Structures are given as C-alpha cells and as structure tokens.
Amino acid sequence: MGTRMLAAAGYAADGLYNLMVTLGEQEKSSPLEWLSTHPETEERVQNIAEQIEQNGYNRYTYEGVDTHLQIRQRVEQIMAEAEAEEN
C-alpha cells in the first residue's frame, strides 16, 4: 500500500524499498523489537521490489525538484528586483 501511494503521488517508488533495506541492515546488528509482529524485513523488501517491477512504478522520480527550482527562480527574481531598486 505504501509503495502504491508513493508512486501515485509522484514520489520515487524506491523510497519505501530503500527504507526497508536500511532497516534490514540495522536489524542485523540490533534487532528491532517493534518489527517482531511484522513480516520479516527481507520478505518485505522482496515484496516491495516485486510491486515496483510488476506495476512499472518509477523508481527514480526526483520528488520536490520542480518545486525547489520554482522557489529558487522566484528568490533570484526578488533579489534582482531588490538590487535594481538599490541602484
């Protein structure tokens, strides 16, 4: 469900996958008790990878880049206007 939601919202489908991989690595050195009622992390990672592949989700979306560029352009515009007013 989380992977579907990420992909539908335009975020990188690998986001949840990468989180689970990281949790799996941490779990090896220090078991995470709160995950004891969940499926094994390796199983969850495999399930997410399969969902991404089967549904053709975009693994490499760069979330927030467009918004960041718009803000950056607006800041540059404001600074140019302020500089023009000073001169």
MOPAC internal coordinates of N, CA, C and O (Angstrom, degrees):
PM7 1SCF
backbone

  N    0.0000 0     0.00 0     0.00 0    0    0    0
  C    1.4470 1     0.00 0     0.00 0    1    0    0
  C    1.5295 1   109.99 1     0.00 0    2    1    0
  O    1.2310 1   120.43 1   135.49 1    3    2    1
  N    1.3137 1   116.78 1   -44.51 1    3    2    1
  C    1.4650 1   120.54 1  -179.64 1    5    3    2
  C    1.5116 1   112.00 1   -61.48 1    6    5    3
  O    1.2310 1   120.26 1   138.40 1    7    6    5
  N    1.3236 1   117.12 1   -41.60 1    7    6    5
  C    1.4577 1   121.04 1   179.65 1    9    7    6
  C    1.5188 1   110.64 1   -65.37 1   10    9    7
  O    1.2310 1   120.23 1   138.06 1   11   10    9
  N    1.3249 1   117.16 1   -41.94 1   11   10    9
  C    1.4674 1   121.13 1   177.53 1   13   11   10
  C    1.5223 1   110.83 1   -61.77 1   14   13   11
  O    1.2310 1   120.50 1   137.63 1   15   14   13
  N    1.3132 1   116.65 1   -42.37 1   15   14   13
  C    1.4597 1   120.66 1  -179.38 1   17   15   14
  C    1.5283 1   111.07 1   -65.03 1   18   17   15
  O    1.2310 1   120.38 1   136.59 1   19   18   17
  N    1.3261 1   116.88 1   -43.41 1   19   18   17
  C    1.4636 1   120.15 1   178.41 1   21   19   18
  C    1.5250 1   110.91 1   -60.11 1   22   21   19
  O    1.2310 1   120.71 1   131.47 1   23   22   21
  N    1.3293 1   116.25 1   -48.53 1   23   22   21
  C    1.4606 1   120.81 1  -178.18 1   25   23   22
  C    1.5315 1   111.12 1   -63.74 1   26   25   23
  O    1.2310 1   120.30 1   138.12 1   27   26   25
  N    1.3243 1   117.03 1   -41.88 1   27   26   25
  C    1.4643 1   120.80 1  -179.55 1   29   27   26
  C    1.5219 1   111.83 1   -65.24 1   30   29   27
  O    1.2310 1   120.45 1   149.80 1   31   30   29
  N    1.3212 1   116.75 1   -30.20 1   31   30   29
  C    1.4588 1   121.11 1  -179.56 1   33   31   30
  C    1.5298 1   112.30 1   -84.98 1   34   33   31
  O    1.2310 1   120.56 1   177.85 1   35   34   33
  N    1.3421 1   116.53 1    -2.15 1   35   34   33
  C    1.4559 1   119.84 1   177.90 1   37   35   34
  C    1.5163 1   114.43 1    90.13 1   38   37   35
  O    1.2310 1   120.64 1  -171.31 1   39   38   37
  N    1.3226 1   116.39 1     8.69 1   39   38   37
  C    1.4593 1   120.19 1   177.93 1   41   39   38
  C    1.5229 1   110.16 1   -89.18 1   42   41   39
  O    1.2310 1   120.75 1   -17.76 1   43   42   41
  N    1.3086 1   116.17 1   162.24 1   43   42   41
  C    1.4607 1   121.32 1   178.60 1   45   43   42
  C    1.5222 1   109.56 1   -62.77 1   46   45   43
  O    1.2310 1   120.85 1   -54.02 1   47   46   45
  N    1.3206 1   115.98 1   125.98 1   47   46   45
  C    1.4614 1   120.72 1  -179.06 1   49   47   46
  C    1.5252 1   111.31 1   -65.97 1   50   49   47
  O    1.2310 1   120.10 1   160.19 1   51   50   49
  N    1.3179 1   117.42 1   -19.81 1   51   50   49
  C    1.4566 1   120.85 1   179.18 1   53   51   50
  C    1.5256 1   113.23 1   -75.36 1   54   53   51
  O    1.2310 1   119.60 1   172.19 1   55   54   53
  N    1.3208 1   118.37 1    -7.81 1   55   54   53
  C    1.4602 1   120.71 1  -177.06 1   57   55   54
  C    1.5148 1   113.22 1   -55.38 1   58   57   55
  O    1.2310 1   120.52 1   127.58 1   59   58   57
  N    1.3197 1   116.62 1   -52.42 1   59   58   57
  C    1.4614 1   120.93 1  -179.89 1   61   59   58
  C    1.5235 1   110.21 1   -70.26 1   62   61   59
  O    1.2310 1   120.87 1   142.16 1   63   62   61
  N    1.3209 1   115.94 1   -37.84 1   63   62   61
  C    1.4733 1   120.64 1   177.61 1   65   63   62
  C    1.5348 1   109.85 1   -57.69 1   66   65   63
  O    1.2310 1   120.59 1   130.53 1   67   66   65
  N    1.3311 1   116.47 1   -49.47 1   67   66   65
  C    1.4703 1   120.16 1  -179.11 1   69   67   66
  C    1.5236 1   111.72 1   -63.35 1   70   69   67
  O    1.2310 1   120.28 1   142.58 1   71   70   69
  N    1.3296 1   117.06 1   -37.42 1   71   70   69
  C    1.4628 1   120.34 1   176.80 1   73   71   70
  C    1.5260 1   110.45 1   -61.30 1   74   73   71
  O    1.2310 1   120.55 1   135.25 1   75   74   73
  N    1.3290 1   116.56 1   -44.75 1   75   74   73
  C    1.4608 1   120.20 1  -178.75 1   77   75   74
  C    1.5280 1   111.71 1   -66.42 1   78   77   75
  O    1.2310 1   120.36 1   142.56 1   79   78   77
  N    1.3332 1   116.93 1   -37.44 1   79   78   77
  C    1.4645 1   120.42 1   176.19 1   81   79   78
  C    1.5273 1   109.43 1   -61.66 1   82   81   79
  O    1.2310 1   120.37 1   135.26 1   83   82   81
  N    1.3298 1   116.90 1   -44.74 1   83   82   81
  C    1.4688 1   121.32 1   178.63 1   85   83   82
  C    1.5266 1   111.01 1   -62.18 1   86   85   83
  O    1.2310 1   120.25 1   135.54 1   87   86   85
  N    1.3376 1   117.13 1   -44.46 1   87   86   85
  C    1.4651 1   120.16 1   177.90 1   89   87   86
  C    1.5246 1   110.80 1   -61.89 1   90   89   87
  O    1.2310 1   120.44 1   140.79 1   91   90   89
  N    1.3370 1   116.76 1   -39.21 1   91   90   89
  C    1.4601 1   120.55 1   178.29 1   93   91   90
  C    1.5176 1   111.87 1   -61.94 1   94   93   91
  O    1.2310 1   120.44 1   140.65 1   95   94   93
  N    1.3300 1   116.76 1   -39.35 1   95   94   93
  C    1.4677 1   120.68 1   178.13 1   97   95   94
  C    1.5207 1   110.70 1   -66.78 1   98   97   95
  O    1.2310 1   120.21 1   138.14 1   99   98   97
  N    1.3226 1   117.21 1   -41.86 1   99   98   97
  C    1.4634 1   121.08 1   179.07 1  101   99   98
  C    1.5175 1   111.04 1   -67.79 1  102  101   99
  O    1.2310 1   120.79 1   144.85 1  103  102  101
  N    1.3090 1   116.09 1   -35.15 1  103  102  101
  C    1.4592 1   121.85 1  -177.71 1  105  103  102
  C    1.5304 1   111.09 1   -63.70 1  106  105  103
  O    1.2310 1   120.34 1   148.28 1  107  106  105
  N    1.3262 1   116.96 1   -31.72 1  107  106  105
  C    1.4621 1   120.72 1   179.99 1  109  107  106
  C    1.5207 1   111.54 1   -63.67 1  110  109  107
  O    1.2310 1   120.29 1   141.89 1  111  110  109
  N    1.3313 1   117.06 1   -38.11 1  111  110  109
  C    1.4657 1   119.97 1  -178.69 1  113  111  110
  C    1.5231 1   112.77 1   -90.21 1  114  113  111
  O    1.2310 1   120.49 1   154.23 1  115  114  113
  N    1.3209 1   116.67 1   -25.77 1  115  114  113
  C    1.4622 1   120.78 1  -178.46 1  117  115  114
  C    1.5247 1   108.58 1  -151.73 1  118  117  115
  O    1.2310 1   119.88 1   -81.51 1  119  118  117
  N    1.3470 1   117.83 1    98.49 1  119  118  117
  C    1.4740 1   120.50 1  -177.33 1  121  119  118
  C    1.5289 1   112.35 1   -53.05 1  122  121  119
  O    1.2310 1   121.11 1   -43.45 1  123  122  121
  N    1.3198 1   115.48 1   136.55 1  123  122  121
  C    1.4632 1   122.08 1  -179.66 1  125  123  122
  C    1.5207 1   108.47 1   -95.68 1  126  125  123
  O    1.2310 1   120.70 1   -77.03 1  127  126  125
  N    1.3287 1   116.26 1   102.97 1  127  126  125
  C    1.4646 1   120.87 1  -174.75 1  129  127  126
  C    1.5189 1   113.19 1   -59.58 1  130  129  127
  O    1.2310 1   120.18 1   145.26 1  131  130  129
  N    1.3219 1   117.26 1   -34.74 1  131  130  129
  C    1.4639 1   119.55 1  -177.12 1  133  131  130
  C    1.5212 1   112.24 1   -66.58 1  134  133  131
  O    1.2310 1   120.16 1   165.13 1  135  134  133
  N    1.3425 1   117.29 1   -14.87 1  135  134  133
  C    1.4604 1   119.98 1   176.77 1  137  135  134
  C    1.5261 1   112.65 1   -91.62 1  138  137  135
  O    1.2310 1   120.42 1   179.94 1  139  138  137
  N    1.3249 1   116.80 1    -0.06 1  139  138  137
  C    1.4641 1   119.62 1  -174.93 1  141  139  138
  C    1.5289 1   113.23 1   -63.58 1  142  141  139
  O    1.2310 1   119.72 1   157.28 1  143  142  141
  N    1.3194 1   118.13 1   -22.72 1  143  142  141
  C    1.4643 1   120.72 1   179.34 1  145  143  142
  C    1.5250 1   112.02 1   -92.03 1  146  145  143
  O    1.2310 1   120.27 1   178.61 1  147  146  145
  N    1.3272 1   117.08 1    -1.39 1  147  146  145
  C    1.4585 1   123.00 1  -178.60 1  149  147  146
  C    1.5310 1   109.59 1  -100.43 1  150  149  147
  O    1.2310 1   120.47 1   -15.93 1  151  150  149
  N    1.3268 1   116.71 1   164.07 1  151  150  149
  C    1.4697 1   118.53 1   173.54 1  153  151  150
  C    1.5273 1   109.75 1   -59.48 1  154  153  151
  O    1.2310 1   120.48 1   -21.87 1  155  154  153
  N    1.3181 1   116.69 1   158.13 1  155  154  153
  C    1.4587 1   121.13 1   178.46 1  157  155  154
  C    1.5314 1   109.51 1   -55.12 1  158  157  155
  O    1.2310 1   120.46 1   -36.63 1  159  158  157
  N    1.3200 1   116.73 1   143.37 1  159  158  157
  C    1.4573 1   121.37 1  -177.60 1  161  159  158
  C    1.5263 1   111.55 1   -57.67 1  162  161  159
  O    1.2310 1   120.32 1   137.67 1  163  162  161
  N    1.3237 1   117.00 1   -42.33 1  163  162  161
  C    1.4688 1   119.58 1   179.56 1  165  163  162
  C    1.5267 1   111.41 1   -60.13 1  166  165  163
  O    1.2310 1   120.63 1   141.50 1  167  166  165
  N    1.3256 1   116.39 1   -38.50 1  167  166  165
  C    1.4626 1   120.77 1   177.81 1  169  167  166
  C    1.5252 1   110.53 1   -65.45 1  170  169  167
  O    1.2310 1   120.58 1   138.85 1  171  170  169
  N    1.3147 1   116.49 1   -41.15 1  171  170  169
  C    1.4637 1   120.94 1   179.93 1  173  171  170
  C    1.5304 1   110.72 1   -65.60 1  174  173  171
  O    1.2310 1   120.56 1   138.36 1  175  174  173
  N    1.3310 1   116.53 1   -41.64 1  175  174  173
  C    1.4637 1   120.56 1   178.38 1  177  175  174
  C    1.5282 1   109.77 1   -60.95 1  178  177  175
  O    1.2310 1   120.59 1   135.13 1  179  178  177
  N    1.3235 1   116.48 1   -44.87 1  179  178  177
  C    1.4665 1   121.01 1   179.69 1  181  179  178
  C    1.5302 1   111.10 1   -62.95 1  182  181  179
  O    1.2310 1   120.35 1   136.71 1  183  182  181
  N    1.3283 1   116.94 1   -43.29 1  183  182  181
  C    1.4672 1   120.95 1   179.04 1  185  183  182
  C    1.5257 1   111.56 1   -61.28 1  186  185  183
  O    1.2310 1   120.41 1   137.27 1  187  186  185
  N    1.3224 1   116.83 1   -42.73 1  187  186  185
  C    1.4657 1   120.89 1   179.57 1  189  187  186
  C    1.5242 1   110.14 1   -64.98 1  190  189  187
  O    1.2310 1   120.50 1   135.47 1  191  190  189
  N    1.3390 1   116.65 1   -44.53 1  191  190  189
  C    1.4631 1   120.46 1   178.91 1  193  191  190
  C    1.5264 1   110.67 1   -59.39 1  194  193  191
  O    1.2310 1   120.30 1   138.73 1  195  194  193
  N    1.3190 1   117.02 1   -41.27 1  195  194  193
  C    1.4667 1   121.13 1   178.60 1  197  195  194
  C    1.5249 1   111.56 1   -65.08 1  198  197  195
  O    1.2310 1   120.27 1   138.17 1  199  198  197
  N    1.3284 1   117.09 1   -41.83 1  199  198  197
  C    1.4669 1   120.73 1   178.77 1  201  199  198
  C    1.5204 1   110.88 1   -61.82 1  202  201  199
  O    1.2310 1   120.68 1   136.13 1  203  202  201
  N    1.3167 1   116.31 1   -43.87 1  203  202  201
  C    1.4623 1   120.80 1  -179.79 1  205  203  202
  C    1.5232 1   109.85 1   -60.69 1  206  205  203
  O    1.2310 1   121.03 1   133.86 1  207  206  205
  N    1.3174 1   115.63 1   -46.14 1  207  206  205
  C    1.4669 1   120.99 1  -177.99 1  209  207  206
  C    1.5258 1   111.20 1   -67.81 1  210  209  207
  O    1.2310 1   119.88 1   130.70 1  211  210  209
  N    1.3148 1   117.83 1   -49.30 1  211  210  209
  C    1.4752 1   122.32 1  -176.15 1  213  211  210
  C    1.5271 1   112.35 1   -63.39 1  214  213  211
  O    1.2310 1   120.51 1   143.72 1  215  214  213
  N    1.3217 1   116.62 1   -36.28 1  215  214  213
  C    1.4582 1   120.45 1  -175.46 1  217  215  214
  C    1.5276 1   113.34 1   -95.40 1  218  217  215
  O    1.2310 1   120.26 1   177.11 1  219  218  217
  N    1.3194 1   117.12 1    -2.89 1  219  218  217
  C    1.4623 1   120.52 1   178.73 1  221  219  218
  C    1.5153 1   113.70 1    65.99 1  222  221  219
  O    1.2310 1   120.40 1  -148.89 1  223  222  221
  N    1.3448 1   116.85 1    31.11 1  223  222  221
  C    1.4615 1   120.06 1  -179.64 1  225  223  222
  C    1.5272 1   110.38 1   -67.01 1  226  225  223
  O    1.2310 1   121.11 1   -32.55 1  227  226  225
  N    1.3193 1   115.47 1   147.45 1  227  226  225
  C    1.4552 1   121.47 1   177.74 1  229  227  226
  C    1.5238 1   109.40 1   -74.68 1  230  229  227
  O    1.2310 1   120.60 1   -66.47 1  231  230  229
  N    1.3127 1   116.47 1   113.53 1  231  230  229
  C    1.4674 1   121.22 1  -178.07 1  233  231  230
  C    1.5149 1   112.15 1   -79.55 1  234  233  231
  O    1.2310 1   119.93 1   162.39 1  235  234  233
  N    1.3189 1   117.74 1   -17.61 1  235  234  233
  C    1.4576 1   120.35 1  -166.95 1  237  235  234
  C    1.5179 1   114.57 1  -122.17 1  238  237  235
  O    1.2310 1   119.94 1  -155.01 1  239  238  237
  N    1.3098 1   117.73 1    24.99 1  239  238  237
  C    1.4553 1   120.90 1   176.57 1  241  239  238
  C    1.5235 1   108.67 1   -63.03 1  242  241  239
  O    1.2310 1   121.17 1   -41.22 1  243  242  241
  N    1.3056 1   115.37 1   138.78 1  243  242  241
  C    1.4694 1   119.82 1   177.37 1  245  243  242
  C    1.5158 1   108.30 1  -101.90 1  246  245  243
  O    1.2310 1   121.19 1   -91.23 1  247  246  245
  N    1.3137 1   115.33 1    88.77 1  247  246  245
  C    1.4473 1   119.58 1  -176.58 1  249  247  246
  C    1.5223 1   111.48 1   -64.99 1  250  249  247
  O    1.2310 1   121.50 1   -43.78 1  251  250  249
  N    1.3067 1   114.73 1   136.22 1  251  250  249
  C    1.4546 1   120.32 1   174.67 1  253  251  250
  C    1.5111 1   115.10 1    86.59 1  254  253  251
  O    1.2310 1   118.78 1   171.26 1  255  254  253
  N    1.3130 1   119.94 1    -8.74 1  255  254  253
  C    1.4566 1   121.09 1  -176.87 1  257  255  254
  C    1.5219 1   110.84 1   -65.28 1  258  257  255
  O    1.2310 1   120.07 1   134.46 1  259  258  257
  N    1.3206 1   117.47 1   -45.54 1  259  258  257
  C    1.4665 1   120.08 1  -179.91 1  261  259  258
  C    1.5267 1   111.18 1   -60.07 1  262  261  259
  O    1.2310 1   120.73 1   134.14 1  263  262  261
  N    1.3101 1   116.21 1   -45.86 1  263  262  261
  C    1.4666 1   120.23 1   179.25 1  265  263  262
  C    1.5207 1   110.59 1   -62.02 1  266  265  263
  O    1.2310 1   120.50 1   137.22 1  267  266  265
  N    1.3146 1   116.65 1   -42.78 1  267  266  265
  C    1.4642 1   121.15 1   179.06 1  269  267  266
  C    1.5315 1   110.35 1   -60.39 1  270  269  267
  O    1.2310 1   120.22 1   135.60 1  271  270  269
  N    1.3252 1   117.19 1   -44.40 1  271  270  269
  C    1.4630 1   120.47 1  -179.96 1  273  271  270
  C    1.5272 1   111.38 1   -64.12 1  274  273  271
  O    1.2310 1   119.96 1   141.35 1  275  274  273
  N    1.3318 1   117.68 1   -38.65 1  275  274  273
  C    1.4608 1   120.81 1   177.77 1  277  275  274
  C    1.5228 1   110.85 1   -63.27 1  278  277  275
  O    1.2310 1   120.50 1   135.86 1  279  278  277
  N    1.3195 1   116.64 1   -44.14 1  279  278  277
  C    1.4714 1   120.83 1   178.98 1  281  279  278
  C    1.5256 1   109.75 1   -63.89 1  282  281  279
  O    1.2310 1   120.65 1   136.17 1  283  282  281
  N    1.3069 1   116.35 1   -43.83 1  283  282  281
  C    1.4669 1   120.73 1  -179.77 1  285  283  282
  C    1.5299 1   110.86 1   -60.45 1  286  285  283
  O    1.2310 1   120.29 1   135.55 1  287  286  285
  N    1.3324 1   117.04 1   -44.45 1  287  286  285
  C    1.4613 1   120.74 1   178.63 1  289  287  286
  C    1.5246 1   110.89 1   -62.64 1  290  289  287
  O    1.2310 1   120.56 1   139.09 1  291  290  289
  N    1.3194 1   116.54 1   -40.91 1  291  290  289
  C    1.4684 1   120.21 1  -179.92 1  293  291  290
  C    1.5256 1   110.59 1   -65.59 1  294  293  291
  O    1.2310 1   119.89 1   138.60 1  295  294  293
  N    1.3116 1   117.81 1   -41.40 1  295  294  293
  C    1.4726 1   121.51 1   178.47 1  297  295  294
  C    1.5238 1   109.62 1   -62.61 1  298  297  295
  O    1.2310 1   120.31 1   136.28 1  299  298  297
  N    1.3341 1   117.01 1   -43.72 1  299  298  297
  C    1.4686 1   120.45 1   178.79 1  301  299  298
  C    1.5225 1   110.55 1   -61.22 1  302  301  299
  O    1.2310 1   120.58 1   140.02 1  303  302  301
  N    1.3328 1   116.50 1   -39.98 1  303  302  301
  C    1.4587 1   120.98 1   178.90 1  305  303  302
  C    1.5306 1   110.66 1   -64.06 1  306  305  303
  O    1.2310 1   120.27 1   133.66 1  307  306  305
  N    1.3180 1   117.08 1   -46.34 1  307  306  305
  C    1.4665 1   121.44 1  -179.96 1  309  307  306
  C    1.5270 1   110.49 1   -61.95 1  310  309  307
  O    1.2310 1   120.61 1   137.98 1  311  310  309
  N    1.3265 1   116.44 1   -42.02 1  311  310  309
  C    1.4639 1   119.67 1  -179.70 1  313  311  310
  C    1.5268 1   111.21 1   -66.77 1  314  313  311
  O    1.2310 1   120.15 1   141.98 1  315  314  313
  N    1.3257 1   117.32 1   -38.02 1  315  314  313
  C    1.4651 1   120.87 1   178.11 1  317  315  314
  C    1.5268 1   110.43 1   -65.60 1  318  317  315
  O    1.2310 1   120.58 1   138.88 1  319  318  317
  N    1.3300 1   116.49 1   -41.12 1  319  318  317
  C    1.4626 1   120.60 1   177.79 1  321  319  318
  C    1.5233 1   111.12 1   -64.45 1  322  321  319
  O    1.2310 1   120.15 1   138.32 1  323  322  321
  N    1.3203 1   117.33 1   -41.68 1  323  322  321
  C    1.4562 1   121.31 1   179.16 1  325  323  322
  C    1.5293 1   110.50 1   -64.26 1  326  325  323
  O    1.2310 1   120.71 1   138.94 1  327  326  325
  N    1.3118 1   116.25 1   -41.06 1  327  326  325
  C    1.4661 1   120.39 1   179.14 1  329  327  326
  C    1.5297 1   110.90 1   -65.99 1  330  329  327
  O    1.2310 1   120.67 1   140.92 1  331  330  329
  N    1.3273 1   116.33 1   -39.08 1  331  330  329
  C    1.4743 1   120.40 1   178.45 1  333  331  330
  C    1.5203 1   111.05 1   -64.81 1  334  333  331
  O    1.2310 1   120.18 1   143.37 1  335  334  333
  N    1.3185 1   117.27 1   -36.63 1  335  334  333
  C    1.4635 1   121.26 1   179.16 1  337  335  334
  C    1.5208 1   111.05 1   -67.77 1  338  337  335
  O    1.2310 1   120.33 1   145.36 1  339  338  337
  N    1.3224 1   116.98 1   -34.64 1  339  338  337
  C    1.4638 1   121.68 1   179.88 1  341  339  338
  C    1.5375 1   111.14 1   -68.74 1  342  341  339
  O    1.2310 1   120.74 1   148.22 1  343  342  341
  N    1.3091 1   116.18 1   -31.78 1  343  342  341
  C    1.4784 1   120.81 1  -176.57 1  345  343  342
  C    1.4846 1   107.69 1   -88.83 1  346  345  343
  O    1.2310 1   120.10 1   180.00 1  347  346  345

